[in-house]
Amino acid sequence: MIRRFLRELYLLPRGEQRAMLLLSLLLIMGVMARVTVQLLPARDPPGMDKFVTASRLIMDAFEKADSLKESANCLPGTTLPGPSPSPRYASQAQPININIVDSAQLLPLPGVGPVFAGRIIKYRNLLGGFTNIDQLDEVYGLKQEIIHLITDRLYFDTTSIRAMNVNLASFRDLLRHPYLQMEDVKTLVKYRDFNGGIGSLREIEANELLPDSTLEKVSPYLEFNH
């Protein structure tokens, strides 16, 4: 086999002969190096003993801490300190007055994102303020599940209600209120102009100017000063 290799090598041009000899030499050196590495005794890198010792000490410390924690949990009346609540969630425990907050202050409420916060504020401004939790059901898209989650986080200060003066409000201002329809406003304005004003809710009720259901809802938002 060697003779055949030498014969074929001799027939090659001089440049290819040199390349073939160099390649063969590199292959032989690679094989020898691999054999030499395998025959050398296995040795750990410097400092391995210290690393192993330190690792064992750390693992022992963790095991002791876990065992102490389990023992403390088994003792009656023993409580371990837990993480303190963040200031953000601690502040959320206090109910907020929905009639004076802005949309940013509604964002921490569960289920209320920027869209719903903006809609709540917009509807509050149209109404003049909220008087009860049921009115949130009138906010477009706000589901009962969300209202139920935020009920305990809100309170309704009716002293913050912004009422309309029936005797001074324009037709357009009255029509903008969510509880008044076109026919309701026409009836109020016609009666007001003919009689020189409206004196009270009782007068509206006595003259049947508004349906009872409408009058009940809109009454917190009407005032009658001339």
N, C-alpha and C positions, 0 to 999 in steps of 0.2 A: 504494500500500500504506500509505503514511504517512497519506494523507487518510482512508482507511478506518479506520485505527487511531484517528485523531483524532475521527472521527465517532462511533465506538463509545464512545470515552472520554467524549465530550460527553453521550451518552445515559445514562451511569452516574450514580448518586447521587454527591454531593460527596465523601463519605467514601471510597468505592471509587475515585474518580478520584485522590485523593491517594495511596492505597495503590498504585495501578497506576503512578503517576509515580515514587514512591519505589523500587519494585521495578525499574523500567526503569533508573533512575539507578544503582542498585547493580550491575545486570548490566553496564552500560556501563563502570563503574569497575573491575569485576573483569576484564573483557576487556583494558582498557588496562594494568592492572597486570601481567597475564600477558605481554603483548607487551613491556612495558618490561623485565621480568626477563630475557626471552629475548634482548633486544638488548644487555644489559649484558655487558661482557667477563668471562670466567671468571677467578675469583680464588681462590687457596688460603687457607684459614683461617690466622690468625697462628701462627707457630711450626711450620708444616708442614715447612719445609726442615730444621729441627733434628731433627724427629721422624724424617724419612726418613734423615738421616745417621746418627743413633743406631741405627736399625734395621739399617742395612747393617753397621755395626761389630759389632753383636751376632751377626748371621748369619755374618760372617767369622770371629768367634771360635769359634763352634760348628763351622764347617767345619775350622778348624785343629786343634781338639781331636780331632775324628773322624779326621783324617789322622794325627795323632800316635799315636792308639790303634791304628790299623791297622798303622802302621809297627812299633810295639812288639810286636804279635802276630806279625809276620813274623820277628822276631829269634829265633834259637834259644836256648833256655834262659831266655827272658824270660817272666815271669808277672806279671800285673797283680793288684793286691790286690782281692779280692772282699769281699762283705759278710760280716762276722763272724757266726757263728751266735748266735742268741738264747740267753740263759741257760737258757730252758725246754727247748729241744731239746738243748743241750749236756748237761744233767743227765740226760736220758732215755737217753744212751748207756750209763750205768752200770746194770747189772742190779739189780733190786730183789728182796729176800727176800719172796716171796709169803706167807710164813707169819707176818709181823709187820706188814705194811702195812695201812692202812685203805682204804676204798673210794675216797676222794678221790685217793690216791696211785696208783690203778690207772687213773684217767681219762686220763692222757696216753698210755697204750698204744694203738696203732692198732686201731680196731674195737671198743674197749671204752668204752661209754658208761655213764651212771649205772645203767641197768638191769642190764647184765652185771656191772658192778663190784659192785653189791649182791648179785647171785646168787653170784658167786665167793666173796665174804666169808661169806655165809650158809652155803654148802656147806662151806667151809673150817672153819667153827665146828662144823658137824655132824660132820665127819670127825675133827676134832682137829688138822688141818693137812694140807698136801699133801706127798707124798713124791716125786712125779714129774710130769712134764708130761702124761702120759696121763690123769691124773685130771681134768684140765680138760675132757676130753671128756664127763665125767659131769655137768657143769654144764648145766642145762636151757637149750637154745636156743643154746649157744655152738658155733659151727661150726668145722670143721677149718681153714678158711681163716684165721680169726682166731687160732686157736691157733698156726698156723704162723707168723703175723706176730709174735706176742709171745714165741715160744719163747726167742729169744736175749736177751730183755729181762728174763727172770726167772731166779732160782735158788732152790733148795729146801733150806733149812736144816732138816734133820730133827731137830736138837737142840731146835727150837721145837715139836715135836710134843707135843700134850697127850694123854697116854694115859689109859685108864680102868683102874681097879683091878677086875679081874674078881671078886674076893672081897668087895669092898665096894660095888660099883655096884648100884643097884636094878634090878629087872626093867625098869622104864620107861626108865632111863638106857641100859641095854644095847640096848633096842629102838629107841631114837632113832638109833643109829648106822646110817648108810646101808648098811653091808655085812652087817648082821645081820638076818635075817628072824625072824618070830615063832617058828617051829619051832627055829631055832638058839638063840634066847634061852631057850626052854623047856628045851631039852636042857642048856644050860650051867648054868642055875639049879638044875635038878633034881639034876644031878651034884654041883654045888658044895654044895648043902644036905645031900645024903646023905653026902658024904665029908668034910665040914668044910672045904672049900675046894679050889682048883685050884692046883697047884704051878708049872706051866710050860706053854709051848706044846707041848713034847714030850708032856706028859700029855694034852692035848687031842687031839693027833694019834694017840697010841697008843690012846686009847679011842674014836676016831672020833666025837668030839663035834660036829665041824664038817666039812663037805665040804672037800676039799683046796683047791679054788679059793677058797672063802670064807676059809679059814684063811690062805692066802697073802696075801690082800688086807688082812685085818683084823689080822694079827700085829703091825704097827708101832704099833697103837693099844691093845694090851692089856698090862697089867702084873699081877703076881701077889703083891704084898706083902700079908701078912695084917695 
